[in-house]
Amino acid sequence: MSIPNLDPDLLRAFVVVAERLSFTRAAEQLNRTQAAVSLQVKRLEERIETILFRRSTARVELTAAGEGFLIDARRLVPALDSPR
C-alpha cells in the first residue's frame, strides 16, 4: 500500500485507537472527544482508501489492512514528529 502525505494527528489517533481497541479510551488519552477521534480515523481511512477497523457498538477490531498499516504508522509517527 502506498502511503500518501498524511497528517501526523490522524496517524497518532489511529495508533492509539488500535492499541486501546476503543475510541472512547483513545479519546481520553488524546484529550479529545470520542467524536473527534472517530472523525480523524474516518478521514485517515478515506485518505488511504482502506477500512482499518471493524466497528460495532460493543467492539473495535483491526482489519487485516489495519494490522499491516499499524506497523507502518508506528514507524511513521516518530519520524513525522522529529525536527527536519
PyMOL Python script that loads the backbone (N, CA, C, O; Angstrom):
from pymol import cmd

cmd.read_pdbstr("""\
ATOM      1  N   MET A   1       0.859  -1.170   0.000  1.00  0.00           N
ATOM      2  CA  MET A   1       0.000   0.000   0.000  1.00  0.00           C
ATOM      3  C   MET A   1       0.899   1.226   0.000  1.00  0.00           C
ATOM      4  O   MET A   1       1.793   1.329   0.840  1.00  0.00           O
ATOM      5  N   SER A   2       0.687   2.145  -0.910  1.00  0.00           N
ATOM      6  CA  SER A   2       1.458   3.381  -0.894  1.00  0.00           C
ATOM      7  C   SER A   2       0.849   4.317   0.142  1.00  0.00           C
ATOM      8  O   SER A   2      -0.361   4.318   0.370  1.00  0.00           O
ATOM      9  N   ILE A   3       1.711   5.109   0.760  1.00  0.00           N
ATOM     10  CA  ILE A   3       1.261   5.986   1.835  1.00  0.00           C
ATOM     11  C   ILE A   3       1.349   7.422   1.357  1.00  0.00           C
ATOM     12  O   ILE A   3       2.444   7.940   1.140  1.00  0.00           O
ATOM     13  N   PRO A   4       0.192   8.074   1.191  1.00  0.00           N
ATOM     14  CA  PRO A   4       0.204   9.470   0.775  1.00  0.00           C
ATOM     15  C   PRO A   4       0.680  10.368   1.917  1.00  0.00           C
ATOM     16  O   PRO A   4       0.848   9.904   3.045  1.00  0.00           O
ATOM     17  N   ASN A   5       0.893  11.636   1.629  1.00  0.00           N
ATOM     18  CA  ASN A   5       1.250  12.592   2.659  1.00  0.00           C
ATOM     19  C   ASN A   5       0.123  12.653   3.676  1.00  0.00           C
ATOM     20  O   ASN A   5      -0.998  13.036   3.340  1.00  0.00           O
ATOM     21  N   LEU A   6       0.411  12.278   4.913  1.00  0.00           N
ATOM     22  CA  LEU A   6      -0.636  12.171   5.930  1.00  0.00           C
ATOM     23  C   LEU A   6      -0.371  13.096   7.107  1.00  0.00           C
ATOM     24  O   LEU A   6       0.775  13.357   7.471  1.00  0.00           O
ATOM     25  N   ASP A   7      -1.443  13.577   7.686  1.00  0.00           N
ATOM     26  CA  ASP A   7      -1.396  14.403   8.880  1.00  0.00           C
ATOM     27  C   ASP A   7      -0.967  13.525  10.058  1.00  0.00           C
ATOM     28  O   ASP A   7      -1.598  12.501  10.321  1.00  0.00           O
ATOM     29  N   PRO A   8       0.094  13.910  10.769  1.00  0.00           N
ATOM     30  CA  PRO A   8       0.546  13.111  11.914  1.00  0.00           C
ATOM     31  C   PRO A   8      -0.544  12.905  12.967  1.00  0.00           C
ATOM     32  O   PRO A   8      -0.567  11.866  13.627  1.00  0.00           O
ATOM     33  N   ASP A   9      -1.450  13.878  13.137  1.00  0.00           N
ATOM     34  CA  ASP A   9      -2.526  13.730  14.125  1.00  0.00           C
ATOM     35  C   ASP A   9      -3.476  12.594  13.753  1.00  0.00           C
ATOM     36  O   ASP A   9      -3.996  11.908  14.632  1.00  0.00           O
ATOM     37  N   LEU A  10      -3.706  12.391  12.443  1.00  0.00           N
ATOM     38  CA  LEU A  10      -4.553  11.282  12.010  1.00  0.00           C
ATOM     39  C   LEU A  10      -3.879   9.955  12.305  1.00  0.00           C
ATOM     40  O   LEU A  10      -4.518   9.018  12.784  1.00  0.00           O
ATOM     41  N   LEU A  11      -2.594   9.877  12.020  1.00  0.00           N
ATOM     42  CA  LEU A  11      -1.841   8.653  12.301  1.00  0.00           C
ATOM     43  C   LEU A  11      -1.798   8.365  13.796  1.00  0.00           C
ATOM     44  O   LEU A  11      -1.983   7.225  14.222  1.00  0.00           O
ATOM     45  N   ARG A  12      -1.554   9.402  14.586  1.00  0.00           N
ATOM     46  CA  ARG A  12      -1.486   9.240  16.039  1.00  0.00           C
ATOM     47  C   ARG A  12      -2.815   8.728  16.580  1.00  0.00           C
ATOM     48  O   ARG A  12      -2.837   7.823  17.415  1.00  0.00           O
ATOM     49  N   ALA A  13      -3.921   9.298  16.113  1.00  0.00           N
ATOM     50  CA  ALA A  13      -5.241   8.851  16.553  1.00  0.00           C
ATOM     51  C   ALA A  13      -5.455   7.386  16.190  1.00  0.00           C
ATOM     52  O   ALA A  13      -5.953   6.607  17.003  1.00  0.00           O
ATOM     53  N   PHE A  14      -5.078   7.011  14.968  1.00  0.00           N
ATOM     54  CA  PHE A  14      -5.209   5.619  14.545  1.00  0.00           C
ATOM     55  C   PHE A  14      -4.418   4.690  15.461  1.00  0.00           C
ATOM     56  O   PHE A  14      -4.945   3.674  15.915  1.00  0.00           O
ATOM     57  N   VAL A  15      -3.169   5.025  15.735  1.00  0.00           N
ATOM     58  CA  VAL A  15      -2.313   4.165  16.562  1.00  0.00           C
ATOM     59  C   VAL A  15      -2.917   3.999  17.952  1.00  0.00           C
ATOM     60  O   VAL A  15      -2.954   2.886  18.475  1.00  0.00           O
ATOM     61  N   VAL A  16      -3.383   5.065  18.548  1.00  0.00           N
ATOM     62  CA  VAL A  16      -3.934   4.968  19.903  1.00  0.00           C
ATOM     63  C   VAL A  16      -5.220   4.144  19.907  1.00  0.00           C
ATOM     64  O   VAL A  16      -5.415   3.324  20.804  1.00  0.00           O
ATOM     65  N   VAL A  17      -6.090   4.341  18.937  1.00  0.00           N
ATOM     66  CA  VAL A  17      -7.312   3.516  18.862  1.00  0.00           C
ATOM     67  C   VAL A  17      -6.927   2.053  18.682  1.00  0.00           C
ATOM     68  O   VAL A  17      -7.498   1.177  19.332  1.00  0.00           O
ATOM     69  N   ALA A  18      -5.969   1.782  17.810  1.00  0.00           N
ATOM     70  CA  ALA A  18      -5.543   0.404  17.556  1.00  0.00           C
ATOM     71  C   ALA A  18      -4.960  -0.240  18.809  1.00  0.00           C
ATOM     72  O   ALA A  18      -5.188  -1.421  19.068  1.00  0.00           O
ATOM     73  N   GLU A  19      -4.217   0.528  19.576  1.00  0.00           N
ATOM     74  CA  GLU A  19      -3.611  -0.017  20.789  1.00  0.00           C
ATOM     75  C   GLU A  19      -4.626  -0.203  21.907  1.00  0.00           C
ATOM     76  O   GLU A  19      -4.535  -1.165  22.671  1.00  0.00           O
ATOM     77  N   ARG A  20      -5.585   0.698  22.012  1.00  0.00           N
ATOM     78  CA  ARG A  20      -6.593   0.627  23.077  1.00  0.00           C
ATOM     79  C   ARG A  20      -7.825  -0.173  22.663  1.00  0.00           C
ATOM     80  O   ARG A  20      -8.591  -0.621  23.516  1.00  0.00           O
ATOM     81  N   LEU A  21      -8.020  -0.355  21.344  1.00  0.00           N
ATOM     82  CA  LEU A  21      -9.221  -1.005  20.789  1.00  0.00           C
ATOM     83  C   LEU A  21     -10.498  -0.377  21.327  1.00  0.00           C
ATOM     84  O   LEU A  21     -11.485  -1.055  21.615  1.00  0.00           O
ATOM     85  N   SER A  22     -10.438   0.947  21.451  1.00  0.00           N
ATOM     86  CA  SER A  22     -11.584   1.713  21.944  1.00  0.00           C
ATOM     87  C   SER A  22     -11.423   3.165  21.524  1.00  0.00           C
ATOM     88  O   SER A  22     -10.396   3.791  21.786  1.00  0.00           O
ATOM     89  N   PHE A  23     -12.448   3.689  20.872  1.00  0.00           N
ATOM     90  CA  PHE A  23     -12.429   5.104  20.519  1.00  0.00           C
ATOM     91  C   PHE A  23     -12.557   5.969  21.770  1.00  0.00           C
ATOM     92  O   PHE A  23     -11.960   7.042  21.853  1.00  0.00           O
ATOM     93  N   THR A  24     -13.331   5.501  22.732  1.00  0.00           N
ATOM     94  CA  THR A  24     -13.531   6.266  23.970  1.00  0.00           C
ATOM     95  C   THR A  24     -12.238   6.364  24.771  1.00  0.00           C
ATOM     96  O   THR A  24     -11.857   7.452  25.203  1.00  0.00           O
ATOM     97  N   ARG A  25     -11.561   5.237  24.971  1.00  0.00           N
ATOM     98  CA  ARG A  25     -10.298   5.267  25.730  1.00  0.00           C
ATOM     99  C   ARG A  25      -9.213   6.018  24.967  1.00  0.00           C
ATOM    100  O   ARG A  25      -8.385   6.699  25.571  1.00  0.00           O
ATOM    101  N   ALA A  26      -9.217   5.897  23.644  1.00  0.00           N
ATOM    102  CA  ALA A  26      -8.254   6.661  22.840  1.00  0.00           C
ATOM    103  C   ALA A  26      -8.503   8.160  22.991  1.00  0.00           C
ATOM    104  O   ALA A  26      -7.561   8.943  23.115  1.00  0.00           O
ATOM    105  N   ALA A  27      -9.768   8.552  22.979  1.00  0.00           N
ATOM    106  CA  ALA A  27     -10.118   9.970  23.130  1.00  0.00           C
ATOM    107  C   ALA A  27      -9.635  10.498  24.478  1.00  0.00           C
ATOM    108  O   ALA A  27      -9.119  11.612  24.565  1.00  0.00           O
ATOM    109  N   GLU A  28      -9.803   9.706  25.512  1.00  0.00           N
ATOM    110  CA  GLU A  28      -9.329  10.125  26.843  1.00  0.00           C
ATOM    111  C   GLU A  28      -7.817  10.330  26.827  1.00  0.00           C
ATOM    112  O   GLU A  28      -7.321  11.320  27.365  1.00  0.00           O
ATOM    113  N   GLN A  29      -7.085   9.407  26.217  1.00  0.00           N
ATOM    114  CA  GLN A  29      -5.629   9.508  26.165  1.00  0.00           C
ATOM    115  C   GLN A  29      -5.183  10.705  25.334  1.00  0.00           C
ATOM    116  O   GLN A  29      -4.195  11.360  25.666  1.00  0.00           O
ATOM    117  N   LEU A  30      -5.904  10.993  24.258  1.00  0.00           N
ATOM    118  CA  LEU A  30      -5.535  12.088  23.363  1.00  0.00           C
ATOM    119  C   LEU A  30      -6.129  13.435  23.778  1.00  0.00           C
ATOM    120  O   LEU A  30      -5.879  14.453  23.133  1.00  0.00           O
ATOM    121  N   ASN A  31      -6.911  13.436  24.849  1.00  0.00           N
ATOM    122  CA  ASN A  31      -7.584  14.655  25.321  1.00  0.00           C
ATOM    123  C   ASN A  31      -8.459  15.272  24.241  1.00  0.00           C
ATOM    124  O   ASN A  31      -8.442  16.481  24.007  1.00  0.00           O
ATOM    125  N   ARG A  32      -9.225  14.400  23.591  1.00  0.00           N
ATOM    126  CA  ARG A  32     -10.185  14.825  22.576  1.00  0.00           C
ATOM    127  C   ARG A  32     -11.509  14.142  22.864  1.00  0.00           C
ATOM    128  O   ARG A  32     -11.591  13.265  23.724  1.00  0.00           O
ATOM    129  N   THR A  33     -12.530  14.543  22.152  1.00  0.00           N
ATOM    130  CA  THR A  33     -13.805  13.855  22.290  1.00  0.00           C
ATOM    131  C   THR A  33     -13.768  12.573  21.463  1.00  0.00           C
ATOM    132  O   THR A  33     -12.965  12.432  20.540  1.00  0.00           O
ATOM    133  N   GLN A  34     -14.647  11.650  21.811  1.00  0.00           N
ATOM    134  CA  GLN A  34     -14.744  10.397  21.051  1.00  0.00           C
ATOM    135  C   GLN A  34     -15.121  10.699  19.608  1.00  0.00           C
ATOM    136  O   GLN A  34     -14.607  10.070  18.684  1.00  0.00           O
ATOM    137  N   ALA A  35     -16.005  11.649  19.416  1.00  0.00           N
ATOM    138  CA  ALA A  35     -16.435  12.015  18.059  1.00  0.00           C
ATOM    139  C   ALA A  35     -15.266  12.554  17.237  1.00  0.00           C
ATOM    140  O   ALA A  35     -15.151  12.249  16.050  1.00  0.00           O
ATOM    141  N   ALA A  36     -14.403  13.350  17.858  1.00  0.00           N
ATOM    142  CA  ALA A  36     -13.253  13.906  17.143  1.00  0.00           C
ATOM    143  C   ALA A  36     -12.293  12.804  16.718  1.00  0.00           C
ATOM    144  O   ALA A  36     -11.784  12.825  15.597  1.00  0.00           O
ATOM    145  N   VAL A  37     -12.041  11.847  17.598  1.00  0.00           N
ATOM    146  CA  VAL A  37     -11.140  10.739  17.271  1.00  0.00           C
ATOM    147  C   VAL A  37     -11.753   9.879  16.169  1.00  0.00           C
ATOM    148  O   VAL A  37     -11.060   9.466  15.239  1.00  0.00           O
ATOM    149  N   SER A  38     -13.042   9.614  16.275  1.00  0.00           N
ATOM    150  CA  SER A  38     -13.732   8.835  15.248  1.00  0.00           C
ATOM    151  C   SER A  38     -13.631   9.523  13.885  1.00  0.00           C
ATOM    152  O   SER A  38     -13.395   8.868  12.870  1.00  0.00           O
ATOM    153  N   LEU A  39     -13.810  10.823  13.869  1.00  0.00           N
ATOM    154  CA  LEU A  39     -13.707  11.583  12.621  1.00  0.00           C
ATOM    155  C   LEU A  39     -12.285  11.536  12.065  1.00  0.00           C
ATOM    156  O   LEU A  39     -12.099  11.420  10.853  1.00  0.00           O
ATOM    157  N   GLN A  40     -11.284  11.624  12.934  1.00  0.00           N
ATOM    158  CA  GLN A  40      -9.900  11.553  12.464  1.00  0.00           C
ATOM    159  C   GLN A  40      -9.616  10.204  11.806  1.00  0.00           C
ATOM    160  O   GLN A  40      -8.981  10.145  10.753  1.00  0.00           O
ATOM    161  N   VAL A  41     -10.082   9.131  12.422  1.00  0.00           N
ATOM    162  CA  VAL A  41      -9.859   7.806  11.848  1.00  0.00           C
ATOM    163  C   VAL A  41     -10.611   7.678  10.524  1.00  0.00           C
ATOM    164  O   VAL A  41     -10.088   7.115   9.562  1.00  0.00           O
ATOM    165  N   LYS A  42     -11.820   8.192  10.477  1.00  0.00           N
ATOM    166  CA  LYS A  42     -12.594   8.152   9.234  1.00  0.00           C
ATOM    167  C   LYS A  42     -11.865   8.925   8.128  1.00  0.00           C
ATOM    168  O   LYS A  42     -11.791   8.454   6.993  1.00  0.00           O
ATOM    169  N   ARG A  43     -11.331  10.100   8.450  1.00  0.00           N
ATOM    170  CA  ARG A  43     -10.592  10.888   7.463  1.00  0.00           C
ATOM    171  C   ARG A  43      -9.354  10.144   6.976  1.00  0.00           C
ATOM    172  O   ARG A  43      -9.026  10.180   5.790  1.00  0.00           O
ATOM    173  N   LEU A  44      -8.663   9.465   7.905  1.00  0.00           N
ATOM    174  CA  LEU A  44      -7.499   8.675   7.524  1.00  0.00           C
ATOM    175  C   LEU A  44      -7.913   7.545   6.581  1.00  0.00           C
ATOM    176  O   LEU A  44      -7.266   7.326   5.557  1.00  0.00           O
ATOM    177  N   GLU A  45      -8.983   6.831   6.918  1.00  0.00           N
ATOM    178  CA  GLU A  45      -9.467   5.743   6.066  1.00  0.00           C
ATOM    179  C   GLU A  45      -9.838   6.257   4.676  1.00  0.00           C
ATOM    180  O   GLU A  45      -9.554   5.602   3.674  1.00  0.00           O
ATOM    181  N   GLU A  46     -10.465   7.412   4.616  1.00  0.00           N
ATOM    182  CA  GLU A  46     -10.819   7.997   3.319  1.00  0.00           C
ATOM    183  C   GLU A  46      -9.566   8.382   2.535  1.00  0.00           C
ATOM    184  O   GLU A  46      -9.493   8.180   1.323  1.00  0.00           O
ATOM    185  N   ARG A  47      -8.597   8.931   3.233  1.00  0.00           N
ATOM    186  CA  ARG A  47      -7.360   9.388   2.580  1.00  0.00           C
ATOM    187  C   ARG A  47      -6.584   8.226   1.972  1.00  0.00           C
ATOM    188  O   ARG A  47      -6.052   8.341   0.868  1.00  0.00           O
ATOM    189  N   ILE A  48      -6.518   7.109   2.692  1.00  0.00           N
ATOM    190  CA  ILE A  48      -5.759   5.963   2.186  1.00  0.00           C
ATOM    191  C   ILE A  48      -6.654   4.947   1.474  1.00  0.00           C
ATOM    192  O   ILE A  48      -6.186   3.919   0.985  1.00  0.00           O
ATOM    193  N   GLU A  49      -7.954   5.260   1.428  1.00  0.00           N
ATOM    194  CA  GLU A  49      -8.943   4.422   0.731  1.00  0.00           C
ATOM    195  C   GLU A  49      -8.914   2.977   1.212  1.00  0.00           C
ATOM    196  O   GLU A  49      -8.938   2.037   0.417  1.00  0.00           O
ATOM    197  N   THR A  50      -8.860   2.821   2.541  1.00  0.00           N
ATOM    198  CA  THR A  50      -8.792   1.500   3.156  1.00  0.00           C
ATOM    199  C   THR A  50      -9.547   1.525   4.481  1.00  0.00           C
ATOM    200  O   THR A  50      -9.419   2.472   5.257  1.00  0.00           O
ATOM    201  N   ILE A  51     -10.330   0.487   4.735  1.00  0.00           N
ATOM    202  CA  ILE A  51     -11.010   0.339   6.021  1.00  0.00           C
ATOM    203  C   ILE A  51     -10.010  -0.266   7.005  1.00  0.00           C
ATOM    204  O   ILE A  51      -9.470  -1.346   6.762  1.00  0.00           O
ATOM    205  N   LEU A  52      -9.766   0.425   8.105  1.00  0.00           N
ATOM    206  CA  LEU A  52      -8.769  -0.008   9.079  1.00  0.00           C
ATOM    207  C   LEU A  52      -9.372  -0.749  10.269  1.00  0.00           C
ATOM    208  O   LEU A  52      -8.698  -1.557  10.907  1.00  0.00           O
ATOM    209  N   PHE A  53     -10.646  -0.474  10.568  1.00  0.00           N
ATOM    210  CA  PHE A  53     -11.306  -1.091  11.725  1.00  0.00           C
ATOM    211  C   PHE A  53     -12.641  -1.692  11.342  1.00  0.00           C
ATOM    212  O   PHE A  53     -13.329  -1.191  10.452  1.00  0.00           O
ATOM    213  N   ARG A  54     -13.004  -2.775  12.023  1.00  0.00           N
ATOM    214  CA  ARG A  54     -14.376  -3.279  12.029  1.00  0.00           C
ATOM    215  C   ARG A  54     -14.975  -2.735  13.311  1.00  0.00           C
ATOM    216  O   ARG A  54     -14.431  -2.946  14.395  1.00  0.00           O
ATOM    217  N   ARG A  55     -16.093  -2.034  13.192  1.00  0.00           N
ATOM    218  CA  ARG A  55     -16.703  -1.377  14.339  1.00  0.00           C
ATOM    219  C   ARG A  55     -18.082  -1.958  14.604  1.00  0.00           C
ATOM    220  O   ARG A  55     -18.835  -2.260  13.678  1.00  0.00           O
ATOM    221  N   SER A  56     -18.395  -2.107  15.867  1.00  0.00           N
ATOM    222  CA  SER A  56     -19.757  -2.399  16.294  1.00  0.00           C
ATOM    223  C   SER A  56     -19.980  -1.607  17.572  1.00  0.00           C
ATOM    224  O   SER A  56     -19.058  -0.962  18.071  1.00  0.00           O
ATOM    225  N   THR A  57     -21.177  -1.650  18.097  1.00  0.00           N
ATOM    226  CA  THR A  57     -21.423  -0.899  19.330  1.00  0.00           C
ATOM    227  C   THR A  57     -20.658  -1.492  20.507  1.00  0.00           C
ATOM    228  O   THR A  57     -20.427  -0.811  21.506  1.00  0.00           O
ATOM    229  N   ALA A  58     -20.265  -2.755  20.394  1.00  0.00           N
ATOM    230  CA  ALA A  58     -19.583  -3.414  21.504  1.00  0.00           C
ATOM    231  C   ALA A  58     -18.080  -3.580  21.297  1.00  0.00           C
ATOM    232  O   ALA A  58     -17.346  -3.753  22.269  1.00  0.00           O
ATOM    233  N   ARG A  59     -17.605  -3.531  20.044  1.00  0.00           N
ATOM    234  CA  ARG A  59     -16.204  -3.852  19.780  1.00  0.00           C
ATOM    235  C   ARG A  59     -15.598  -2.991  18.690  1.00  0.00           C
ATOM    236  O   ARG A  59     -16.285  -2.451  17.823  1.00  0.00           O
ATOM    237  N   VAL A  60     -14.293  -2.888  18.771  1.00  0.00           N
ATOM    238  CA  VAL A  60     -13.484  -2.291  17.703  1.00  0.00           C
ATOM    239  C   VAL A  60     -12.366  -3.293  17.434  1.00  0.00           C
ATOM    240  O   VAL A  60     -11.637  -3.681  18.347  1.00  0.00           O
ATOM    241  N   GLU A  61     -12.238  -3.707  16.183  1.00  0.00           N
ATOM    242  CA  GLU A  61     -11.183  -4.645  15.803  1.00  0.00           C
ATOM    243  C   GLU A  61     -10.464  -4.126  14.570  1.00  0.00           C
ATOM    244  O   GLU A  61     -11.073  -3.509  13.696  1.00  0.00           O
ATOM    245  N   LEU A  62      -9.172  -4.378  14.509  1.00  0.00           N
ATOM    246  CA  LEU A  62      -8.417  -4.037  13.311  1.00  0.00           C
ATOM    247  C   LEU A  62      -8.760  -5.003  12.189  1.00  0.00           C
ATOM    248  O   LEU A  62      -8.923  -6.201  12.421  1.00  0.00           O
ATOM    249  N   THR A  63      -8.868  -4.486  10.985  1.00  0.00           N
ATOM    250  CA  THR A  63      -8.969  -5.343   9.809  1.00  0.00           C
ATOM    251  C   THR A  63      -7.558  -5.846   9.501  1.00  0.00           C
ATOM    252  O   THR A  63      -6.592  -5.398  10.118  1.00  0.00           O
ATOM    253  N   ALA A  64      -7.438  -6.759   8.566  1.00  0.00           N
ATOM    254  CA  ALA A  64      -6.109  -7.220   8.153  1.00  0.00           C
ATOM    255  C   ALA A  64      -5.291  -6.038   7.623  1.00  0.00           C
ATOM    256  O   ALA A  64      -4.100  -5.923   7.914  1.00  0.00           O
ATOM    257  N   ALA A  65      -5.929  -5.171   6.853  1.00  0.00           N
ATOM    258  CA  ALA A  65      -5.247  -3.979   6.343  1.00  0.00           C
ATOM    259  C   ALA A  65      -4.838  -3.060   7.495  1.00  0.00           C
ATOM    260  O   ALA A  65      -3.768  -2.454   7.463  1.00  0.00           O
ATOM    261  N   GLY A  66      -5.696  -2.962   8.508  1.00  0.00           N
ATOM    262  CA  GLY A  66      -5.384  -2.146   9.680  1.00  0.00           C
ATOM    263  C   GLY A  66      -4.182  -2.669  10.440  1.00  0.00           C
ATOM    264  O   GLY A  66      -3.356  -1.889  10.916  1.00  0.00           O
ATOM    265  N   GLU A  67      -4.078  -3.995  10.558  1.00  0.00           N
ATOM    266  CA  GLU A  67      -2.926  -4.587  11.239  1.00  0.00           C
ATOM    267  C   GLU A  67      -1.635  -4.259  10.498  1.00  0.00           C
ATOM    268  O   GLU A  67      -0.627  -3.914  11.115  1.00  0.00           O
ATOM    269  N   GLY A  68      -1.670  -4.368   9.182  1.00  0.00           N
ATOM    270  CA  GLY A  68      -0.492  -4.031   8.392  1.00  0.00           C
ATOM    271  C   GLY A  68      -0.157  -2.550   8.463  1.00  0.00           C
ATOM    272  O   GLY A  68       1.010  -2.174   8.569  1.00  0.00           O
ATOM    273  N   PHE A  69      -1.179  -1.719   8.405  1.00  0.00           N
ATOM    274  CA  PHE A  69      -0.961  -0.270   8.444  1.00  0.00           C
ATOM    275  C   PHE A  69      -0.430   0.174   9.806  1.00  0.00           C
ATOM    276  O   PHE A  69       0.322   1.146   9.891  1.00  0.00           O
ATOM    277  N   LEU A  70      -0.815  -0.530  10.868  1.00  0.00           N
ATOM    278  CA  LEU A  70      -0.347  -0.189  12.217  1.00  0.00           C
ATOM    279  C   LEU A  70       1.176  -0.284  12.291  1.00  0.00           C
ATOM    280  O   LEU A  70       1.819   0.549  12.930  1.00  0.00           O
ATOM    281  N   ILE A  71       1.743  -1.277  11.651  1.00  0.00           N
ATOM    282  CA  ILE A  71       3.203  -1.423  11.638  1.00  0.00           C
ATOM    283  C   ILE A  71       3.841  -0.180  11.017  1.00  0.00           C
ATOM    284  O   ILE A  71       4.794   0.379  11.559  1.00  0.00           O
ATOM    285  N   ASP A  72       3.302   0.240   9.876  1.00  0.00           N
ATOM    286  CA  ASP A  72       3.828   1.437   9.212  1.00  0.00           C
ATOM    287  C   ASP A  72       3.593   2.693  10.041  1.00  0.00           C
ATOM    288  O   ASP A  72       4.484   3.532  10.169  1.00  0.00           O
ATOM    289  N   ALA A  73       2.408   2.821  10.597  1.00  0.00           N
ATOM    290  CA  ALA A  73       2.056   4.026  11.359  1.00  0.00           C
ATOM    291  C   ALA A  73       2.945   4.177  12.586  1.00  0.00           C
ATOM    292  O   ALA A  73       3.354   5.288  12.922  1.00  0.00           O
ATOM    293  N   ARG A  74       3.244   3.084  13.247  1.00  0.00           N
ATOM    294  CA  ARG A  74       4.126   3.155  14.430  1.00  0.00           C
ATOM    295  C   ARG A  74       5.526   3.639  14.054  1.00  0.00           C
ATOM    296  O   ARG A  74       6.193   4.291  14.857  1.00  0.00           O
ATOM    297  N   ARG A  75       5.966   3.326  12.852  1.00  0.00           N
ATOM    298  CA  ARG A  75       7.272   3.818  12.388  1.00  0.00           C
ATOM    299  C   ARG A  75       7.188   5.268  11.942  1.00  0.00           C
ATOM    300  O   ARG A  75       8.123   6.040  12.153  1.00  0.00           O
ATOM    301  N   LEU A  76       6.072   5.645  11.325  1.00  0.00           N
ATOM    302  CA  LEU A  76       5.938   6.984  10.756  1.00  0.00           C
ATOM    303  C   LEU A  76       5.746   8.077  11.804  1.00  0.00           C
ATOM    304  O   LEU A  76       6.304   9.165  11.658  1.00  0.00           O
ATOM    305  N   VAL A  77       4.978   7.816  12.847  1.00  0.00           N
ATOM    306  CA  VAL A  77       4.662   8.877  13.816  1.00  0.00           C
ATOM    307  C   VAL A  77       5.923   9.487  14.417  1.00  0.00           C
ATOM    308  O   VAL A  77       6.038  10.713  14.416  1.00  0.00           O
ATOM    309  N   PRO A  78       6.876   8.712  14.929  1.00  0.00           N
ATOM    310  CA  PRO A  78       8.098   9.350  15.458  1.00  0.00           C
ATOM    311  C   PRO A  78       8.885  10.110  14.391  1.00  0.00           C
ATOM    312  O   PRO A  78       9.457  11.164  14.674  1.00  0.00           O
ATOM    313  N   ALA A  79       8.915   9.583  13.176  1.00  0.00           N
ATOM    314  CA  ALA A  79       9.642  10.251  12.091  1.00  0.00           C
ATOM    315  C   ALA A  79       8.982  11.582  11.743  1.00  0.00           C
ATOM    316  O   ALA A  79       9.677  12.560  11.470  1.00  0.00           O
ATOM    317  N   LEU A  80       7.664  11.631  11.750  1.00  0.00           N
ATOM    318  CA  LEU A  80       6.961  12.876  11.444  1.00  0.00           C
ATOM    319  C   LEU A  80       7.093  13.898  12.565  1.00  0.00           C
ATOM    320  O   LEU A  80       7.018  15.104  12.326  1.00  0.00           O
ATOM    321  N   ASP A  81       7.289  13.415  13.788  1.00  0.00           N
ATOM    322  CA  ASP A  81       7.416  14.307  14.939  1.00  0.00           C
ATOM    323  C   ASP A  81       8.825  14.891  15.078  1.00  0.00           C
ATOM    324  O   ASP A  81       9.007  15.918  15.732  1.00  0.00           O
ATOM    325  N   SER A  82       9.825  14.238  14.464  1.00  0.00           N
ATOM    326  CA  SER A  82      11.180  14.712  14.632  1.00  0.00           C
ATOM    327  C   SER A  82      11.427  15.958  13.784  1.00  0.00           C
ATOM    328  O   SER A  82      10.853  16.111  12.706  1.00  0.00           O
ATOM    329  N   PRO A  83      12.303  16.859  14.292  1.00  0.00           N
ATOM    330  CA  PRO A  83      12.596  18.076  13.528  1.00  0.00           C
ATOM    331  C   PRO A  83      13.346  17.739  12.244  1.00  0.00           C
ATOM    332  O   PRO A  83      14.122  16.785  12.193  1.00  0.00           O
ATOM    333  N   ARG A  84      13.103  18.531  11.220  1.00  0.00           N
ATOM    334  CA  ARG A  84      13.739  18.268   9.922  1.00  0.00           C
ATOM    335  C   ARG A  84      14.972  19.082   9.753  1.00  0.00           C
ATOM    336  O   ARG A  84      15.636  18.990   8.720  1.00  0.00           O
TER     337      ARG A  84
END
""", "prot")
cmd.dss("prot")
cmd.show_as("cartoon", "prot")
cmd.util.cbc("prot")
cmd.orient("prot")
